[in-house]
């Protein structure tokens, strides 16, 4: 289009004949007009108590000494409510889906179908799905509405405001706090949310480091493992608090890692200064509680649950297959687990966990079900029930029994929590990162970096633990 | 305080009410396209949800909507496609989310642009409204968050505002549904041409600018016969806006990049950002 080039060149030339900064004059004219018109049409009637209240609230919530502790407190309270509230409904759901429905379904299937098909359908697909629902649904149904309430209230921008100094210091954009907050729901959403950041450099930092924000698929893993292995280390009365503290610690570690990796990135491959930006602190608005409950339950909770179920079905089939198809007298699962075990030992984990993370790449949500089913299949623990049929004892106690019989210790639990925080993003997130960056290089970095961090962390923790113990 | 504003006062009287049918995602055919623009966090998505019956996520923070969402509604037998845009402070911003909004207002050829403004901080919101009025006349101003303005003891005069801006101004509190009826009536009137707004426009009294703009506009029209907002493009070129210049040079100006994000569960696509970095 030489014609088009000519237009651009002509404009460039004309530009020099125009008064300098005329565009600033136009902008100023618009601002002045806006001020004039607004002045004419708005009148203030006395003072507003509401505004006073907002100002006082802001002084507290964004104060230099009070801001960060309040964020930590809010976060801890949300976590504690989630952990202590999710236990009972989780156990009830597990009892229903695995204690009641599962044996009935199993009998029905094995009576009417070929055994391999019945196993694939019921011991594989149904069981994985039932696990996902009972492990995922209760924590999400508590966590999402609480988060949405804070969001509707107008607290998120204040969080970003408070954390801005930290992000600025590591060379990242202050709005990265917002993208991280979205990441706590879903990393793919967090990666898309990075569009609010203008500068490509800082947007890439936000995208690459978003995986350190624990997503909803990983919260239940953290909560369950913390309750079983770390909460149990404390006296019974304090178990809930200890579990909360452990999960909180992991979340804070994630935040720290995201700052650290942002710092490293902005000193190496994404060098540059943090740009300034303006962020509006919206007025506090009383949330509409019923609507919040409705939208966060229907839209977010069920949407995420649906995604988990969609991934759990084929994963369940796959798990059943690797657990039942044999090559030279050993099942595929036992070959794979045996092969992964040495590496896993080094990381404080076991082969089952690593295999589960390979099978569960499509969705973090299915890690726990995968781990449990593989553990049962590989240990071939017949005392607990007929093959995979063990799963109907599904309360925390049942899970604890399955895992400890599989050779798990507190170290395994801790390392799993660390690895769950630091490993490659799920395939949906990886694809989203590619779509947002259009670059294999950055996608590879965003995928590989957390994995490397996880390996280093787990290996270090395992080494120290074994040295001390 | 009167809730009515002059331009279409007759139509807004409750005797002649239209009927709203929320169409959600049923968007097969439409008569008119309506864009929802405005500063961040002024309640665009809430208005969107009110009119379409959809449940686009809303949240009390600027930047919640990052890609455009589309929904439909029918009013008085005419079908409208409503496009919810990310919030933007001006038409000159560079971030990917704000670019989505600007591109659509300029090149999505909406029949009506509804500018949602926050009644509690009118001055800042009017900046964008005035910028939009510079480029299109088919505008309805939705003076949202009137409930908050009242709670803050602010008295806002929609009539005076409508007179100053030359376009319909509808006081609303979208969260409670207040003013939605009249907003629909005004959107309908402007979309069908029953009411032609005469927007207030600032004159460009910079010596030599008028001639330069006219010259460039003439060349642009010759090169791209169906170009929209040639004047805006010309002004950007004269300012030396690299992004616009590149697109003109590539012959892509005026072509709307696909971004159907939040609609119907398809995944959003933003401008690639990896390429420009070394």
Interface residues (C-beta under 8 A of the other chain):
Chain A: X1 X3 X4 X5 X6 X7 X8 X10 X11 X12 X14 X15 X17 X18 X19 X22 X23 X25 X26 X29 X30 X31 X33 X34 X35 X37 X38 X39 X40 X41 X42 X43 X44 X45 X46 X47 X48 X50 X51 X148 X151 X152 X153 X154 X156 X157 X175 X178 X192 X193 X195 X196 X197 X198 X200 X201 X203 X204 X270 X279 X280 X282 X283 X284 X285 X287 X288 X295 X298 X299 X432 X435 X436 X437 X438 X439 X441 X442
Chain B: X40 X41 X55 X57 X58 X59 X60 X61 X62 X63 X66 X67 X93 X94 X95 X96 X97 X120 X122 X123 X124 X126 X127 X129 X130 X131 X148 X151 X152 X153 X154 X155 X156 X157 X158 X160 X161 X164 X165 X175 X202 X204 X206 X207 X208 X209 X212 X215 X216 X219 X220 X222 X223 X234 X235 X237 X238 X239 X240 X245 X248 X249 X250 X251 X267 X268 X269 X270 X272 X273 X274 X275 X276 X277
